[in-house]
Amino acid sequence: MSTATLTPPKSISLQQNSSLTKRNRWEYPALAALLIGTGVAYLYNLGVNGWANAFYSAAVQAGSRSWIAFFFGSSDAGNSITVDKPPASLWLMELAVRLFGLSSWSILVPQVLLGVGTVALLWATVRRSFGPAAGLLSGLVLAVTPVAALMFRFNNPDALLVFLMVAAAWAMLRAVADGRWRWLVLAGAFIGFGFLAKQLQVLLVVPALALTYLIAGPPALGKRIAQLCAAGAAMVVAAGWWLLAVELWPASSRPWIGGSQNNSILELTLGYNGLGRLNGNETGSVGPSAEGGRGMMWGDTGITRLFEPAQGGQIAWLIPAALVALIAGIVLCGRGPRIDGRRAALVLWGGWLLVTGLVFSFMAGIFHQYYTVALAPAIAALTGSGAVLLWRERDRVLARVALALATGVTTATAWILLSRSVDFVPWLRWAVLAVGVAATVALLFPLGRKRSLAAALTVAFVGLAGPVAYTAHTLATPHSGPIPSAGPSVGFGFGGRPGGPGDGGGMRGGPMMPGRNGSDGALRGAPGAPGMTPGGGAPAIPGGTATGPNGTAPSQSGDGTMGGPAGFGGPGGGFMSASMPGDRLVALLEDDGDAYTWVAATVSSNQAAGYQLATELPVMPIGGFNGTDPSPTLAQFQQYVAEGKIHYFLGGEDNRPNGGESSEGAKITAWVRANFTAQEVDGVTVYDLTAR
């Protein structure tokens, strides 16, 4: 009785998957066009981003010179301190630099390839459950999502993170299809390696992956649980080998773990990059969160956070449509067998979207708008699969109502988002509104063949016009610094707080171009230099002045950099923008630079990064990214100076470390000023530590 009951559903499911995966003549040419188009678009104008996030570019340069720096993710080849993430995202870029030399392209092209690979993986994953049209549409939606187009051309860890998250979803849905152990183990391994890209953020997809297999895995419940335990073990092994190596390695012979206060990778994992991101208690961060999540430095928390100006244009265009598709798809698949692949896929992508979206909405710690790229695959998959599923069932009233509702809410969302930048393609919001209203009404009624094609094209226009326009703007605009943002100005500032006029869309402006000195592109101040753009509305930062009187942005200096101390620019940079040394300073540092472990030292990684990239010599970033890490201590720094390991200290009265006067960076700065003679070179205060 039970065998007879179970066999037909499995047979139905296999027949269903077979029909969906049948090859069509048009599919591979369309796939080739999608992938080639994505690659060409992402490569277009790529060099305009320069070093992109100089903090990571400097680490890539270091890892291309030192295998120890490669393994640990050191900021400098002298291995004084690591970046504040595990190093997996750096490894591909470092290998490329070892092969092709240091340049903007050798750093950023691997990120573009990850983007194309992610689109291909999403196509393959959605196609297995919903057919080739759904797979291609999902891949297209992902490719034109503004924040995806931004981050797959940037050198932050998010590109590798998203690729591995999609790879885990691909493996899990393969496991749902046949129940084999190897797919569960592979899914766990992808998650574990994703941990080595950006630590705990990758775990946001784990609940959706586990729930999907518990519901739809072919074996009996006990075996499904055992297989999930095997996936968990694979995840631990894939991430744990590196963590164990770091913990067991003698601290005296490895770099300080950046972002930690006690030189511990476990502290970094559970604190600054872990629970601190959720509750806001981040030791060593640049500022506290506000009680209750309101008026926070990183933007207000709440259910509408993803639709607010800082995040909306990055990711929110199709979130309402994806939620409608999720609910309608679950209803339409409700009577299918337990192992129905379509419902399993909807559970996976829906769980991914809901869990990750809610965490991003309510997390009280550091939150940047580009984090939302982790939502892009789930939104794209739900939109593509839901649109095709509902379109096939459009003879049913439920499907037509769902299609009309999805089109209506997408129209409203696009109108709101485009209205925030009224000078950007001003006619587009009116066109989307008119077409969207007409399409919403038309979809409520049965359509013939010709009208169906017209309706499909209008719905595609409503859903993709805004994201495509934002993506085109993103591809044409330089982006640099630690907090990039896609699309045109919408009047928000640092951390998503309301800003003044001007760009305000995160870190934009002309890049710091790779090169050394002279005609090949020195790292110097240039119009539109990286950092917060004028009018960005950045709040005051501990230890520096990021805003002017009455909360206005700091004045723009003649070379396009942000004037003023500490925060956002000038020749010496700041903790949020890299230094831009002139030719004289570069020549000074390079002269006999190979004779020292560190050609120079300065407070914070971003200030050090520009000097290091200009000279390709190690520069010690005192205090790490924020300048708040206790590395090195004053005593250690004095010992390095006594041993002749550091040639120069860079920074004068405008170099005010975060963490107050009690920080190690402040103590070192005070000691250097008291014991060495200052000179000014290209606007930067320089102390020769070999001439007390």
Helices and strands as residue ranges (DSSP letters): H 2-20, H 27-43, G 46-49, H 54-63, H 67-72, H 88-100, H 104-130, H 132-144, H 146-151, H 158-178, H 181-198, G 199-205, H 206-216, H 221-248, G 251-253, H 265-270, I 271-275, H 276-279, G 291-293, G 305-307, H 309-315, G 316-318, H 319-332, H 341-362, G 369-375, H 376-392, H 397-419, H 428-442, H 449-476, G 494-496, G 518-520, G 549-551, H 583-590, G 593-595, E 598-603, H 605-615, E 619-622, H 634-642, E 646-650, H 664-675, E 678-681, E 684-688
